[in-house]
C-alpha cells in the first residue's frame, strides 16, 4: 500500500510518495541545505570530460555508476550554468549504482521527478516539479537504500530532461577527498593533505568533508584527527 513519506526537513522540501514499507525520503530544492544534510559526502559528475552528443554509459564506472538508456552529453550551452556542460536524457536520465546509496541530487533546467529503485523495485516517486528556468536544484535523502535512479521530466516536456551536474552518496571510496567535490578515483597525497589542512574540530560540522571517520552512519564525529588520517592511509591507491 502506498503511504506518504515522512519528511525529514522543513521549508526546503516537498512531500513525496514512498512505495517501500519503511522508506522516508526528504526532498530538497536547496543545494546548500542538501549538501549540509549529507555533510558534503558525495560524488559529483559535471560531464565536462565527454564530447558533445556522445552517449553516456560506462565512462564513470570507476565512480561506481553506470548510465543506461539514451543520455546525450550536451554543451556548451547556457542552460547549464555550472560549467556549460550537462546531459540530456531521452526521455529520462537513468543510472545504476554498484552499491546501495541513500542520497542523490541534480542541478537541472526545467522540471525533474525522481524515481528511486532497489533491486528493480520502485521505492519512491518524488513530488518535486519545477517547470521553467535554469539553475534549479533537486535532491533526495532516503532512509531506505536504493541502487537505481531514473529522473524524468513532466508533461508537456515528456521526451527529454536536462541535467547539469549529478551528485550521489555515500561515496564508495570516502577517502578520495580531492579534488574537492570532484573525486578522481584514487586515494593519494592530495587526499592526505586534505585531511592535514582541515585538522582539528570542524569549523562547520555540516561542511567538513575531511571528517570521514567513523564511517557511520552518520559519517564522522565533527573533528578531523588521526582516525581520518588512518582512513586515508588504509584506503591508499586506486579506489575499488
C-alpha positions as CSV (number, residue, x, y, z in Angstrom):
1,X,0.0,0.0,0.0
2,X,1.3,3.5,-0.8
3,X,1.9,5.8,2.1
4,X,3.1,9.3,2.5
5,X,6.8,9.7,3.1
6,X,7.9,11.2,6.4
7,X,9.6,14.4,5.6
8,X,13.0,15.0,7.4
9,X,13.3,18.7,6.7
10,X,11.2,21.8,6.8
11,X,10.9,24.7,4.3
12,X,13.4,23.2,1.7
13,X,11.5,20.1,0.9
14,X,8.2,18.9,-0.6
15,X,6.2,15.7,0.1
16,X,6.7,12.6,-2.0
17,X,5.2,9.1,-2.0
18,X,7.1,6.2,-0.6
19,X,6.3,2.8,-2.0
20,X,8.5,0.7,0.3
21,X,7.1,-0.1,3.7
22,X,9.6,1.9,5.7
23,X,11.0,4.5,3.3
24,X,11.3,8.1,4.4
25,X,12.6,10.5,1.9
26,X,13.4,14.1,2.3
27,X,13.2,16.2,-0.9
28,X,15.3,19.3,-1.1
29,X,15.2,22.2,-3.5
30,X,18.1,24.0,-1.9
31,X,21.6,22.7,-2.9
32,X,23.1,24.4,0.2
33,X,20.6,22.6,2.5
34,X,21.1,19.2,0.8
35,X,24.9,19.3,0.9
36,X,24.7,20.3,4.5
37,X,22.4,17.4,5.3
38,X,24.8,14.9,3.8
39,X,27.9,16.6,5.3
40,X,29.3,17.2,1.8
41,X,29.9,13.5,1.4
42,X,29.1,12.9,-2.2
43,X,30.5,12.1,-5.6
44,X,29.8,14.6,-8.5
45,X,29.8,14.3,-12.3
46,X,30.0,17.5,-14.3
47,X,30.2,15.8,-17.8
48,X,32.9,18.3,-18.9
49,X,35.2,15.4,-19.9
50,X,33.0,14.0,-22.7
51,X,32.4,15.5,-26.1
52,X,29.1,16.9,-27.3
53,X,26.5,14.3,-28.4
54,X,28.4,11.3,-27.0
55,X,26.1,8.8,-25.2
56,X,27.0,8.4,-21.5
57,X,27.2,4.8,-20.5
58,X,30.2,3.2,-18.7
59,X,32.5,6.2,-18.7
60,X,32.1,6.7,-14.9
61,X,32.2,3.1,-13.8
62,X,35.3,4.0,-11.8
63,X,33.0,6.1,-9.6
64,X,30.6,3.2,-9.2
65,X,27.8,4.4,-11.5
66,X,26.6,3.3,-14.9
67,X,24.2,5.2,-17.1
68,X,21.8,3.4,-19.4
69,X,19.1,4.4,-22.0
70,X,19.8,7.4,-24.3
71,X,21.7,10.0,-22.3
72,X,23.5,12.5,-24.5
73,X,26.2,14.9,-23.3
74,X,25.3,18.4,-24.4
75,X,27.4,21.5,-24.4
76,X,28.5,24.2,-24.3
77,X,25.0,25.7,-23.7
78,X,23.8,28.5,-21.5
79,X,21.0,26.5,-19.8
80,X,23.8,24.5,-17.9
81,X,25.1,27.4,-15.8
82,X,27.5,25.5,-13.6
83,X,30.0,24.9,-16.4
84,X,28.0,25.0,-19.7
85,X,28.1,21.2,-19.9
86,X,25.4,18.6,-18.9
87,X,23.4,15.7,-20.2
88,X,20.1,15.4,-22.0
89,X,18.1,12.3,-21.1
90,X,15.8,10.9,-23.8
91,X,13.3,10.5,-22.2
92,X,14.9,10.2,-18.8
93,X,18.3,10.3,-17.1
94,X,18.8,6.7,-15.9
95,X,21.6,5.4,-13.8
96,X,22.6,2.3,-11.7
97,X,25.0,2.2,-8.8
98,X,27.4,-0.5,-7.9
99,X,26.4,-0.3,-4.2
100,X,23.5,0.9,-2.2
101,X,23.0,4.7,-1.9
102,X,21.0,7.0,0.4
103,X,21.2,10.3,-1.3
104,X,21.1,11.7,-4.9
105,X,20.7,15.2,-6.4
106,X,20.9,17.1,-9.6
107,X,21.2,20.6,-10.9
108,X,18.7,20.9,-13.7
109,X,16.8,23.1,-16.2
110,X,13.1,22.7,-16.3
111,X,11.1,20.0,-14.4
112,X,12.5,16.9,-12.8
113,X,10.9,14.0,-11.0
114,X,12.9,11.2,-9.2
115,X,12.1,7.5,-9.2
116,X,14.2,5.5,-6.7
117,X,14.6,1.8,-7.1
118,X,16.2,-1.1,-5.2
119,X,16.8,-4.4,-7.0
120,X,14.2,-3.4,-9.6
121,X,11.5,-2.4,-7.1
122,X,10.2,1.2,-7.1
123,X,10.6,2.6,-3.6
124,X,9.9,6.3,-4.0
125,X,8.5,8.8,-6.5
126,X,9.2,12.4,-5.8
127,X,6.8,15.3,-6.0
128,X,9.4,17.9,-7.0
129,X,8.4,19.7,-10.2
130,X,9.8,23.0,-11.5
131,X,8.5,23.9,-14.9
132,X,10.7,26.7,-16.1
133,X,14.0,28.4,-15.8
134,X,17.6,27.3,-15.3
135,X,19.8,26.8,-12.3
136,X,17.3,24.6,-10.4
137,X,18.3,22.0,-7.8
138,X,16.5,18.9,-6.6
139,X,17.9,16.4,-4.0
140,X,16.7,13.2,-2.3
141,X,17.8,11.9,1.1
142,X,16.3,8.4,1.8
143,X,16.3,6.2,4.9
144,X,15.7,3.3,2.5
145,X,18.8,2.4,0.4
146,X,18.5,2.4,-3.4
147,X,20.7,1.2,-6.3
148,X,19.0,2.8,-9.3
149,X,17.6,6.2,-10.1
150,X,15.5,7.5,-13.0
151,X,15.0,11.2,-13.4
152,X,12.1,12.1,-15.6
153,X,10.5,15.3,-16.9
154,X,6.8,16.1,-16.7
155,X,4.1,16.9,-19.2
156,X,4.3,18.6,-21.6
157,X,8.0,18.0,-21.8
158,X,7.8,14.2,-21.8
159,X,10.5,13.4,-24.3
160,X,13.6,14.9,-22.6
161,X,15.1,16.0,-19.3
162,X,18.1,18.4,-18.9
163,X,20.6,17.7,-16.1
164,X,23.6,19.9,-15.4
165,X,25.5,18.1,-12.6
166,X,24.7,14.8,-10.8
167,X,25.6,14.1,-7.1
168,X,25.1,11.0,-5.0
169,X,26.4,9.2,-1.9
170,X,27.6,7.9,0.3
171,X,30.8,7.5,-1.5
172,X,32.1,4.0,-2.3
173,X,35.6,5.5,-1.6
174,X,35.2,8.0,1.2
175,X,38.9,8.6,1.5
176,X,39.0,10.0,-2.1
177,X,38.6,13.6,-0.9
178,X,40.4,15.6,-3.6
179,X,39.8,17.5,-5.8
180,X,37.0,18.9,-3.5
181,X,33.5,17.8,-4.7
182,X,35.0,16.0,-7.7
183,X,37.0,12.9,-6.6
184,X,39.3,11.3,-9.1
185,X,39.1,7.6,-8.2
186,X,42.4,7.5,-6.4
187,X,43.5,8.0,-2.8
188,X,46.9,9.7,-2.7
189,X,48.9,12.5,-1.2
190,X,46.3,15.1,-2.2
191,X,43.7,13.4,0.0
192,X,46.3,13.1,2.8
193,X,46.9,16.9,2.5
194,X,43.1,17.5,2.6
195,X,42.9,15.8,6.0
196,X,46.0,17.6,7.3
197,X,44.8,21.0,6.2
198,X,41.4,20.5,7.9
199,X,43.0,19.2,11.1
200,X,41.1,19.8,14.4
201,X,37.4,20.5,15.3
202,X,35.2,21.1,12.3
203,X,34.5,24.8,11.9
204,X,31.2,23.9,10.4
205,X,30.1,20.3,11.2
206,X,27.7,20.3,8.3
207,X,30.5,21.2,5.9
208,X,33.5,19.2,6.9
209,X,34.4,16.8,4.0
210,X,37.6,15.6,5.6
211,X,35.7,14.2,8.6
212,X,35.3,10.7,7.2
213,X,35.7,8.6,10.4
214,X,34.0,6.8,11.9
215,X,32.4,5.5,8.7
216,X,28.9,5.7,10.2
217,X,26.1,6.2,9.5
218,X,26.3,9.0,10.4
219,X,29.7,9.7,8.9
220,X,32.2,11.5,11.1
221,X,32.4,12.9,14.6
222,X,32.8,16.6,14.0
223,X,36.6,16.5,14.3
224,X,39.4,15.8,11.8
225,X,42.0,13.7,13.6
226,X,44.2,10.6,13.4
227,X,41.2,8.4,12.7
228,X,40.6,10.3,9.5
229,X,44.3,10.2,8.6
230,X,44.3,6.4,9.1
231,X,41.2,6.1,6.9
232,X,43.1,7.8,4.1
233,X,46.2,5.6,4.6
234,X,44.1,2.4,4.8
235,X,42.3,3.4,1.5
236,X,45.5,4.3,-0.3
237,X,45.7,3.6,-4.0
238,X,43.0,3.1,-6.7
239,X,39.5,3.1,-5.4
240,X,37.9,-0.4,-5.6
